[in-house]
Amino acid sequence: MIVDWARHCENVFTTKSLAREDPSDNKSYHKQEIIYLKFLREVGKYSDDQCFGEWKKLTNGTAAESAGSNDLTLKLIYGKIREQSFSMYQQIDCQKRLSPVCIYQKELDFLNGIDAPVWVRQYWLVLLVYYKFVSQSYSRVFKSPTLNSWSIRQTEYKDKRFGSKCQDKISEYQLKLGRDIMIVSPPMKGEKHPSYVPEFLETSGAVAKMVVSLEDVGEVIGLILPTVGICEECGRHFEKTAKTKRKLCDICYRQKRLKYFTQQYKAKKEGVKK
């Protein structure tokens, strides 16, 4: 998910490769190519011929897909993308680098204090990080299906079904909590998706983590601590997972199972003797 287009275009210029995960809903590289030409023209001050030359160097762009075509054909393809770079995505500022964002300890304490699986709380943390970056450029941050899928993929959830099943589970946990973790507003006229604001958003306080780029979100999810249970037998704390239903720690659970199987074995042995 690309939010810092200045940083992204600089990476593309260096690597000559578009991002593997395209931010647009149609899953193509088209949006990136359009904005890259805009970046070359507005930031690099490249001439039209220079832009064409750089566009051809992209290893996984439209020019690469048209390998073997002559320069005339490539210029026709380039011309269409060039025209779009003057009219589409004009709201994107290719010169503005987004500032690093702070994850505050209060925000982490809130998420770590929620009785929900680790991956669900990680999902909410990812949405928080995304919100803090995007809100630097826009007054409203949209919660689109693309964002939901991307956010779930960043978590440690093993079953990578990004559709309604995951979203239903997240909604279930939010319903159990009886509060809105994300305050979602319906789309306004002309908008496709609802906007959201994290309910636990902080703007000051003790900093737990400084996030330089959305690409670093993988390091952030490690700040979510495992859910801890208290053993009913010995009072020990133990780590709970989404599938943990027992209320005993591993030691007490093994002892209880061993006792049960020992009793079953003795009863069976005595039954044979009779």
C-alpha positions, 0 to 999 in steps of 0.5 A: 500500500503506497501512501508516500508517493515522493518516497515511492517514486524515488525508489522506482527511479533508483531500482527501475522497478514498480512496486510489486503490490500496486495500490490501485483497485485494478491491481495493475501498474498503470497508476504507478506509471502515471504518477512516476511520469508526473514525478519525473516532470515536476520533481526531476524537471525532465524533458518529454524525451528524457521521461520517455527514456526513463519510462522505457527502463522500467523492468516491469512496466508497460514498456517491458510488457511490449518488449520487441515493439519498435520505438514508434509503437512504444511512443504511442503507448507512452503518449497515452500514459503521458496524457493521463499524467496531466489529468489524473491523480493531480491531488497527489503531491510527488514532492512532499515527503511524509513525516515519520509518525509516532506510536504512543504507549497509550495507544499500545496499552489500549490495544494490549488491554483488549480481550481479542486475538493478537492478529485482530489487535494487530489489524487495528494497529496497522489501520492506526499507522496507515491513518497517521500517514495518510492524514498528513495529506488528506482530511478524510482517510477511507476504509476501502476493501483494498485497505482491509485486505492489505491490513489483514495481510500485514498481521500474523493471521495464518489463514490469509482469506482477506474477504468477508470471513476475516472482516466478520470475525473482526466485527464479532470481536468489536461487538463483544467489546461493546465499543467502536475501535474504529469510528467509521463515517458513511461516504459523502456525496461523490465518495466510494468508501466510508472514512474512519478515525481510530477511537484510541488515537493519541496526539501526544505522550510517551513514544513507544515507536517511531515509524519512518515509512509504511513499509516498516509496519512489519516491525510495528505489529510486534508491539502487540503482546500475546493475550495472557490467561491466568491458570485456575489451578496454580495462578500462573500466567500463560499465553492464549491464542485464538484457539485456546479455550482451556483455563489451565496453563500448559503444566497443569493441563498436562498434569490433569491429562496425565492423571485422567489417562492414568485413571483410565488405564487403571480402571481398564486393567482392573476390569480385565482382572475381574 
